[in-house]
């Protein structure tokens, strides 16, 4: 299992921090953490292997800190792409 996780971590690192599986789920990792953070684009649903996410329903927490970190990273990346392409702000027609 550990060898498999190391391979997954390596693949994610090489391919822009995301691995897409055969079901279309996007898998992310956070450096130094062993948790698998997943996003299902067809349902717009996040999941994480950490204990906080597993018990989130008990405390009515929608996202754990790992999911929030990945979401923030993705948002910052989109902002950088928009700024570098010269697109900023909303398009009004």
C-alpha positions as CSV (number, residue, x, y, z in Angstrom):
1,X,0.0,0.0,0.0
2,X,2.8,2.4,0.9
3,X,4.6,1.8,-2.4
4,X,1.3,2.4,-4.3
5,X,0.7,5.7,-2.4
6,X,4.3,6.8,-3.2
7,X,3.7,6.1,-6.9
8,X,0.5,8.0,-6.8
9,X,2.1,11.0,-5.1
10,X,4.9,11.0,-7.7
11,X,2.5,10.9,-10.6
12,X,0.4,13.7,-9.1
13,X,3.6,15.8,-8.6
14,X,4.8,15.3,-12.2
15,X,1.4,16.0,-13.8
16,X,0.5,19.5,-12.5
17,X,-0.7,18.2,-9.1
18,X,-3.7,16.3,-10.3
19,X,-4.4,12.7,-11.3
20,X,-7.6,11.8,-13.1
21,X,-8.8,8.2,-12.6
22,X,-10.9,6.0,-14.9
23,X,-14.1,7.3,-13.3
24,X,-13.2,10.9,-14.0
25,X,-12.4,11.8,-10.3
26,X,-9.6,14.2,-9.9
27,X,-7.1,13.2,-7.1
28,X,-5.0,15.8,-5.3
29,X,-2.4,15.6,-2.5
30,X,-0.9,18.1,-0.1
31,X,2.8,18.0,0.4
32,X,3.6,16.2,3.7
33,X,0.1,14.7,4.1
34,X,-0.9,11.2,3.2
35,X,-4.6,12.0,2.5
36,X,-6.2,11.5,-0.9
37,X,-8.3,14.6,-1.7
38,X,-10.8,13.8,-4.5
39,X,-13.1,15.9,-6.7
40,X,-16.0,14.4,-8.8
41,X,-16.7,16.9,-11.5
42,X,-19.9,15.2,-12.6
43,X,-21.5,15.6,-9.2
44,X,-19.4,18.7,-8.1
45,X,-18.5,16.7,-5.0
46,X,-15.4,16.7,-2.8
47,X,-14.0,13.9,-0.6
48,X,-11.0,13.4,1.6
49,X,-9.5,10.5,3.5
50,X,-8.8,12.5,6.7
51,X,-10.6,11.8,10.0
52,X,-12.2,15.3,10.0
53,X,-13.9,14.7,6.7
54,X,-15.1,11.2,7.6
55,X,-16.8,12.6,10.7
56,X,-18.0,15.9,9.2
57,X,-21.7,15.0,9.2
58,X,-21.7,14.8,12.9
59,X,-20.4,18.4,13.2
60,X,-22.1,19.7,10.0
61,X,-18.8,20.5,8.4
62,X,-19.0,20.5,4.6
63,X,-15.2,20.6,3.8
64,X,-12.1,19.7,5.7
65,X,-9.0,22.0,5.7
66,X,-7.3,19.8,3.1
67,X,-10.1,20.3,0.6
68,X,-10.1,24.0,1.3
69,X,-6.4,24.2,0.7
70,X,-6.7,22.4,-2.7
71,X,-9.7,24.7,-3.6
72,X,-7.6,27.8,-2.8
73,X,-4.7,26.5,-4.8
74,X,-6.9,25.8,-7.8
75,X,-8.4,29.3,-7.5
76,X,-5.1,31.0,-7.3
77,X,-3.9,29.1,-10.3
78,X,-6.9,30.3,-12.3
79,X,-6.3,33.9,-11.3
80,X,-2.6,33.6,-12.4
81,X,-3.7,32.2,-15.7
82,X,-6.2,34.9,-16.3
83,X,-3.7,37.6,-15.4
84,X,-1.0,36.1,-17.7
85,X,-3.4,35.8,-20.6
86,X,-4.6,39.5,-20.2
87,X,-8.1,38.5,-19.2
88,X,-9.3,40.2,-16.1
89,X,-12.8,40.9,-14.8
90,X,-16.1,39.8,-16.2
91,X,-17.2,39.9,-19.8
92,X,-20.4,42.0,-20.3
93,X,-22.3,41.7,-23.6
